[in-house]
Amino acid sequence: MTGVIPAQAASYWIDGELCASPRVPFDLSDRGLTLGDGAFDTAFVLDGRVFRREAHLGRLLGALETLGIEGAGERARRCMDDLAPHGARHVLRVAVTRGPGLRGLLPAGPAAPTVFGALTPFPADSFGPRLRLDVAAIRRNESSPLSRLKTPAYLDAALALREAARRGCNEALFLNGAGRVACASIGNVFALFGARLATPPTGDGALPGIIRGFLLEEAGALGLEAQERPLTLEELRAADAAFMTNSLRLIAPIDSIGGHELATRGAGVVSALQDLLRRAILEECGASP
């Protein structure tokens, strides 16, 4: 292990130490490996600064509290703060598992959470890609607390995205058990209706995304009324415009859903929202994405 990380290279952190390789000692009884018992957060780093750092950290710590994983908060902060300064335009992922444990579902023995992170380069042309969504056959379980947490249990999203790619799409749309819109495989979904901006509530299976939160707070600066409310697939398809948000893709316009081409009459508003977000990143990070 070493504390020197080459510029623009991927770098890693585990339990207090920076390292240049992802191959580090790891306890094979760790419940994160055996049961997916943990949480993570992914953030955008620009010129050594994490955009919306406190929101990302707060969401991760909130997830750990929900899962009952104690004693990892300070190391999670340190992981973020040790890795971020090495990032010019990078993705920062901080993960926490419950740590080693005996077999069985219930945690047993002393708590010893594992904290690790990765910082990897992220190309500028990855921001705001135009999306063609496939409607996933898999349903989002809005009754599960995991629908509102970022945990290692991401196979539904991976399988849905693989099927979307097979159908010629580059993203998947999840409906929930009630048939309402929940989210995309890697982000939140918004629909524009005139001056009203709507996104599904977390109770419908949507993750409380960081960019989602930014738009709910700041869209009023553009004269928009942003709200959380249930959305049907038919409403989403009939919107003036629709887009996906996450901390890396930022605001990605949706061109079609299940082969249905969406309207473009709200494209100017989507562009204005993208500019609003870019200005916020410039103000907080000192550079534009």
Secondary structure, DSSP 8 states (H G I E B T S, - for coil): --S---TTS-EEEETTEEES-S-----TTBHHHHT--EEEEEEEEETTEETTHHHHHHHHHHHHHHHT--S-HHHHHHHHHHHGGG-SEEEEEEEEE--B--SSSS--SS---EEEEEEEE--GGGSS--EEEEEEEEEE-TTSGGGGS--S--HHHHHHHHHHHHTT-SEEEEEETTS-EEEESSSEEEEEETTEEEE--GGGT----HHHHHHHHHGGGGT-EEEE----HHHHHTSSEEEEEETTTEEEEEEEETTEE---TTHHHHHHHHHHHHHHHHHHHSS--
